[in-house]
Amino acid sequence: MSSRKIGVLVSGRGSNLQSVLDRIADGYLPLEIAVVISDKADAYALERAEKAGIAAVAIPRKECVSKEEFEGKIDAALRAHGAELVVLAGFMRILSGNFVNKWTQKIINIHPALLPSFPGLDAQGQALEYGVKIAGCTVHFVDEGTDSGPIILQKPVPVLNDDTEESLAARILVEEHKAMPEALRLWALGKLEIQGRRVIVHPLDEVINNENQKSVIECI
């Protein structure tokens, strides 16, 4: 099976990027990271990419006169490197509907909450303020809303009595590092089928072959 190509968008340290790199290296993920793109020239994630021999591209927002120009450069870089899927791994900017529609059902994001609860910023703070007993993370396809796209998988994390935002975020991050590679493996093996708001996850030994299905993501 040939590896499928993904492009990763990041803004910071890139710990989720590293978790994907590690699982590619150990053979779990039949993927190739074609390019890593950051909106910050000094993002450590770019250094991670360079060390792994991956194209690392900085596209600072402040150097673009408009959001349209900024996203146009990102789109061009992804396509130039042959990316089939866009992975948001700590990318701290909201993509426009215009960009999302160019990559319909081809963008996934990881969010540090059990969606649809606590979308947007400060998910851990929202969870603690609300007093929930279970938090976690969600990997989902991206649509035009804020953290509102079809959910691929979720990982729960208990909220402890003495939790702070920092301690809760640290435990959620551990699960993020498991969830993102797991979701990408399912995508790479063609096991994700989108039906409206639902993502059907097919067993790894099941072949998807139904012409009446609305949307099937098949392995090439």
C-alpha positions as CSV (number, residue, x, y, z in Angstrom):
1,M,0.0,0.0,0.0
2,S,1.4,3.4,-1.0
3,S,1.5,6.1,1.7
4,R,-1.1,8.8,1.5
5,K,0.1,12.4,1.9
6,I,-1.0,14.9,4.5
7,G,-0.2,18.5,5.2
8,V,0.0,19.7,8.8
9,L,-0.8,23.2,10.0
10,V,0.7,24.3,13.3
11,S,1.3,27.4,15.3
12,G,3.5,26.4,18.2
13,R,5.6,23.5,19.7
14,G,4.0,20.8,17.5
15,S,3.7,18.0,20.1
16,N,0.8,16.5,18.2
17,L,2.9,16.7,15.1
18,Q,5.6,14.8,16.9
19,S,3.1,12.1,17.9
20,V,2.3,11.6,14.2
21,L,5.9,11.5,13.3
22,D,6.6,8.9,15.9
23,R,3.8,6.6,14.7
24,I,4.9,7.0,11.1
25,A,8.4,6.0,12.1
26,D,7.2,2.8,14.0
27,G,5.0,1.7,11.1
28,Y,1.6,2.3,12.7
29,L,0.7,5.1,10.2
30,P,0.9,4.4,6.4
31,L,1.3,8.1,5.8
32,E,3.7,10.6,4.5
33,I,3.8,14.2,5.9
34,A,4.3,16.2,2.7
35,V,4.6,19.6,4.3
36,V,4.4,21.3,7.7
37,I,3.1,24.9,7.5
38,S,3.1,27.5,10.3
39,D,1.7,31.0,10.7
40,K,4.7,31.7,13.0
41,A,8.2,31.7,11.6
42,D,9.7,30.8,15.0
43,A,7.3,27.9,15.7
44,Y,9.3,24.9,17.1
45,A,7.1,22.6,15.0
46,L,9.0,23.8,11.9
47,E,12.2,22.7,13.5
48,R,10.7,19.3,14.2
49,A,9.7,19.0,10.5
50,E,13.2,20.0,9.3
51,K,14.8,17.4,11.6
52,A,12.6,14.8,10.1
53,G,13.5,15.8,6.5
54,I,10.0,17.3,5.9
55,A,9.3,20.5,4.0
56,A,8.8,23.3,6.5
57,V,7.0,26.4,5.4
58,A,6.5,29.6,7.4
59,I,3.6,31.8,6.2
60,P,3.3,34.6,8.8
61,R,-0.1,36.2,8.8
62,K,1.4,39.7,9.5
63,E,3.2,39.5,6.2
64,C,0.0,39.1,4.2
65,V,-2.2,42.1,3.4
66,S,-5.4,40.1,3.8
67,K,-6.7,36.8,5.1
68,E,-7.5,35.8,1.6
69,E,-3.8,36.2,0.6
70,F,-2.7,34.3,3.7
71,E,-5.0,31.4,3.1
72,G,-4.2,31.5,-0.6
73,K,-0.5,30.9,0.2
74,I,-1.4,28.0,2.5
75,D,-3.6,26.4,-0.1
76,A,-0.9,26.8,-2.8
77,A,1.7,25.3,-0.5
78,L,-0.5,22.3,0.4
79,R,-1.3,21.6,-3.3
80,A,2.3,22.1,-4.4
81,H,3.4,19.3,-2.0
82,G,0.6,17.0,-3.0
83,A,-1.3,17.0,0.3
84,E,-4.6,15.0,0.3
85,L,-5.7,15.8,3.8
86,V,-5.1,19.0,5.9
87,V,-4.4,18.2,9.6
88,L,-4.8,21.1,12.1
89,A,-2.4,20.2,15.0
90,G,-2.5,23.3,17.2
91,F,-3.2,25.8,14.4
92,M,-4.4,28.8,16.3
93,R,-6.3,30.5,13.5
94,I,-9.9,30.2,12.3
95,L,-10.0,29.2,8.6
96,S,-12.5,30.9,6.4
97,G,-15.5,29.2,4.8
98,N,-13.8,29.8,1.4
99,F,-10.8,27.8,2.5
100,V,-12.8,25.1,4.1
101,N,-15.0,24.7,1.0
102,K,-11.9,24.1,-1.1
103,W,-11.0,21.2,1.2
104,T,-14.5,19.8,1.9
105,Q,-14.2,16.7,4.1
106,K,-10.4,16.9,3.8
107,I,-9.5,18.9,6.9
108,I,-9.4,17.4,10.4
109,N,-8.8,19.1,13.7
110,I,-8.1,18.0,17.3
111,H,-9.9,20.0,20.1
112,P,-9.2,19.6,23.8
113,A,-12.9,19.0,24.9
114,L,-15.6,16.4,24.3
115,L,-17.5,18.3,21.6
116,P,-20.1,19.6,21.2
117,S,-19.3,20.8,24.8
118,F,-16.9,23.7,25.1
119,P,-16.0,24.6,21.6
120,G,-13.6,27.5,20.9
121,L,-10.9,28.9,23.1
122,D,-10.1,27.9,26.7
123,A,-11.9,24.6,26.6
124,Q,-10.2,23.4,29.8
125,G,-11.2,26.5,31.7
126,Q,-14.8,26.2,30.4
127,A,-14.9,22.6,31.6
128,L,-13.6,23.5,35.1
129,E,-16.0,26.4,35.4
130,Y,-19.0,24.3,34.4
131,G,-18.0,21.6,36.9
132,V,-18.0,18.6,34.6
133,K,-16.6,15.3,35.8
134,I,-15.4,14.1,32.5
135,A,-13.4,16.1,29.9
136,G,-11.3,14.9,27.0
137,C,-10.4,15.5,23.4
138,T,-12.2,15.2,20.0
139,V,-10.9,14.6,16.5
140,H,-13.3,15.9,13.9
141,F,-13.7,17.0,10.4
142,V,-13.7,20.7,9.9
143,D,-16.8,22.6,8.5
144,E,-17.6,26.3,8.4
145,G,-18.6,26.4,12.1
146,T,-16.4,26.6,15.2
147,D,-15.5,23.0,16.2
148,S,-18.8,21.9,14.8
149,G,-17.8,19.3,12.1
150,P,-18.5,15.6,12.1
151,I,-16.8,13.8,15.0
152,I,-14.3,11.0,14.2
153,L,-13.4,9.9,17.7
154,Q,-13.1,11.1,21.3
155,K,-11.0,10.2,24.3
156,P,-12.3,10.9,27.8
157,V,-10.3,12.2,30.7
158,P,-11.6,12.4,34.3
159,V,-11.6,15.8,36.0
160,L,-10.1,15.6,39.4
161,N,-11.1,17.7,42.5
162,D,-7.8,19.6,42.6
163,D,-7.4,20.1,38.8
164,T,-6.2,23.4,37.4
165,E,-6.4,24.4,33.8
166,E,-2.8,23.4,33.4
167,S,-3.0,20.0,35.0
168,L,-6.2,19.1,33.1
169,A,-4.7,20.3,29.8
170,A,-1.6,18.2,30.4
171,R,-3.7,15.0,30.9
172,I,-5.8,15.8,27.9
173,L,-2.7,16.3,25.8
174,V,-1.6,12.7,26.6
175,E,-4.9,11.5,25.0
176,E,-4.5,13.9,22.1
177,H,-1.3,12.2,21.3
178,K,-3.2,8.9,21.0
179,A,-6.3,10.2,19.3
180,M,-4.7,12.0,16.4
181,P,-2.6,9.0,15.1
182,E,-5.6,6.7,15.6
183,A,-7.9,8.9,13.5
184,L,-5.3,9.3,10.8
185,R,-4.8,5.6,10.6
186,L,-8.5,5.1,10.1
187,W,-8.5,7.8,7.3
188,A,-5.4,6.4,5.7
189,L,-6.9,2.9,5.6
190,G,-10.2,4.1,4.1
191,K,-12.3,3.3,7.1
192,L,-14.1,6.6,7.6
193,E,-17.5,7.1,6.0
194,I,-19.3,10.5,6.4
195,Q,-23.1,10.3,6.5
196,G,-24.4,13.8,7.2
197,R,-23.2,14.7,10.7
198,R,-22.1,11.2,11.5
199,V,-18.8,9.6,10.8
200,I,-19.1,5.8,10.5
201,V,-15.9,4.0,11.6
202,H,-15.7,0.7,9.8
203,P,-13.7,-2.2,11.2
204,L,-10.2,-2.5,9.8
205,D,-11.1,-5.9,8.2
206,E,-14.2,-4.5,6.5
207,V,-14.3,-3.5,2.9
208,I,-16.5,-0.5,2.1
209,N,-18.3,-1.1,-1.2
210,N,-21.7,0.5,-1.4
211,E,-22.6,2.8,-4.3
212,N,-25.5,4.3,-2.4
213,Q,-23.4,5.7,0.4
214,K,-23.4,9.5,0.4
215,S,-19.6,9.9,1.1
216,V,-16.9,7.3,1.3
217,I,-13.3,8.1,1.9
218,E,-11.5,5.3,0.2
219,C,-7.9,4.2,0.4
220,I,-6.0,4.9,-2.9
